[in-house]
Amino acid sequence: VIKAISFDLDDTLTNEDFDKFIWWVAIHNIYATQKGIKFEEAIEKVHKEYASMPEKGEWYSVDYWIKHFELDADWKSLMLKYKQFIILYHDVKEVFSILKKKYKLILITNASRDRIEVKLEVLGLNDSFDHTFSATTDFVRSKAGANVFAKVAKILALKPEEILHVGDHQDFDYEKPKSIGMNAILLDRSGKKTGPDIIHNLNELPGKIK
């Protein structure tokens, strides 16, 4: 019996416009301005640093990179400055209102805790989840490790088979949770994939659970 439903965040509940802008424009802009160099040169230097650092937990944190580059900026103020790029998919709130009547709702994402905080605040989703987990902040690794899901189940005091995970990544959100006995649904908003464990929008989810 499923008791909790966990969701990925980026490209599942929200699109990627915000993250792409922060990582590939906003940080470069501040870097170029404060270091007194051209934007093109900032791109080269920042990208080189991105590539040279192993993608461990802190890599996913905006706060980490601001400190790493010794920039005079506040991570939250920076992200809130571009909050118009945080877009919630149209089907999320309606489906959440249906599911919350019966299940605990959980967030399990690679997004760092700082990004989770800003996104949930801007989108008005702070009260939607019973628990939120940042794989990269809370467990210092990405969902590429199946033990992230095992740890979440243990913290929630639930058996893996009592949790259903929903996300857009074939490996991180489907194969990894399935490998420890969780139920999993792959969300393919492009509509290209088909199969018994695939949905194309969240409106299909309540029917799949039944």
RASULUR-V12801 format. One line per field, one symbol per residue. ss: DSSP state (H for helix, E for strand, - for the rest). phi: phi as a letter, one per 30 degrees, with the letter a starting at -180 (. if undefined). psi: psi as a letter, one per 20 degrees, with the letter a starting at -180 (. if undefined). Layout:
BEGIN
ss: ???
phi: ???
psi: ???
END
This chain:
BEGIN
ss: ---EEEE--E---E--HHHHHHHHHHHHHHHHHHH---HHHHHHHHHHHHHH----HHHH-HHHHHHH------HHHHHHH-HHH--E---HHHHHHHH----EEEEEE---HHHHHHHHHHH-------EEEEHHHH--------HHHHHHHHHH---HHHEEEEE--HHHHHHHHHH---EEEEE----------EE--HHHHHHHH-
phi: .dcbbcbdcdiccbdceddddddcbeddddedddcibdedddeddddddeddcdddededcdeedddddhcdaceddddddcddddcdddcddddedddddbbdcbcbbdededdeeddddddicecdcdbbbcedcdchadddcdddddddedddhbdedccccbacceddcbdddddcjddbbcccddidcbldccbcaddddedddd
psi: pphqpqqrfpjghqrjgggggghigghhggggghikrqghhggggghggghipqmaghhjpggghghgjlqnqpgghgghhkiiioppqhighggghghihhqppqpoqiqrhhhgggghghikjhjhqhqppohhghjkrrjhphighhgggghilqqhijppppripgghifgghhijjqqqpponihjhqqrhkpqirihighhhh.
END
